[in-house]
Amino acid sequence: MQMRLARKCAAVVVSVMFAACGGGEKSAPAGSTPATGAPAAGRGLKIAMIAKSSTNPVFLSARTGAEAAAKELSQKHGIRIEIVWLTPPAEDGQVQAQRIAQAVNEGASAVLISCSDAGKVTGAIDDAVGRGAPVMTFDSDAPQSSRFAFYGVDDIKTGEAVMRELAPLMNGKAPVLLAQPTYNWGYVSVQKIVEKVHLKQDVPQIIPMELVRVSKENLGTWARQLKTWGFTDVPDVYLKMP
């Protein structure tokens, strides 16, 4: 429970950080394909992205990262890479399972998902893989499924790192926060899917996300980075800091 709490704190670092320092579906198929298989690699890649909630800003920033990576890699490799946003409005593992099936039926080349409930989506993930659509997870894993890779933080290591930072500062006035660069959930994951599906490269099964150390010294830089990623509620006072 403590590790889960630490992870959640990192994921919503925006609001916590500000307090500590003083104080959204679209689809344009790349090509028509049978419902029983993914498009051929030469016809481009259609990646279905299923986050936990389409109203949560951390997942909207991940979408921004995914779309940026798709644009860059499309130009680099000379293929069309499309991100199809199939995220439900609120967390619901059963709806996510339905969206996985929908993605495969609509000819997705791969599925990228942050699992709201691993138990409810594992079967759908296995079915998608069995039908030729590789699945990668980010943020929240389904480790017993047939997904080929997971990108996110290690909960235990995150908790240990948070305590190492906080322990010497418990009696001080300048807390340090360890933040998840949520934009990279999308950006790095799309990179790995392209490596796996298009380039036929080996991809590590576990891809660790590195946390960002946020303190008073780099708060302004971090605040501006959050705004660039799509966070709309970053106070101007922090944006103006060095």
Order of alpha helices (4+ residues) and beta strands (2+ residues): alpha-alpha-beta-alpha-beta-alpha-beta-alpha-beta-beta-alpha-beta-alpha-beta-beta-alpha-alpha
